[in-house]
Amino acid sequence: MKDILFIIGSKSDMDHIQPAIDLINEKKLTHELHVYSAHRNLEELLDFLKNHAADFKVIITAAGLAAALPGVVAAKVKNPVIGIPIVSGPLLGVDALLSIIQLPKGIPVATMGVGKQGVLNAVYLAERMVSLAQN
């Protein structure tokens, strides 16, 4: 079982989340990175989660604008899900933040801040979750 599944909504999000990948590698956490959009390839995302979510302890998701990805993932898995709002669009990530933080009851997502601190805090929180899962 790997520690972290990292899902981003678009390849263009890679620049935003690179500091998280670097920190994951520095901390020697095992991980995989996948690109799935909740809007553009939903069926592929759902198929992947159905077949592989149980292979990971924690899932980190990152998305901008409407940021449906974290909520969709949390609705379909039992894993803890961390959502990162990506700085993008005319609202500079505030729309993504509100989308992630305002999910309905029963769809929990630990929501990080907008920007680099949110990207890094997602890894620090995932590391704590992974350490609890090992005890």
Secondary structure, 3 states (H helix, E strand, C coil): CEEEEEEECCHHHHHHHHHHHHHHHHCCCCEEEEECCCCCCHHHHHHHHHHHHHHEEEEEEEECCCCCHHHHHHHHCCCCEEEEECCCCCCCCHHHHHHHHCCCCCCCCEECCCCHHHHHHHHHHHHHHHHHHHC
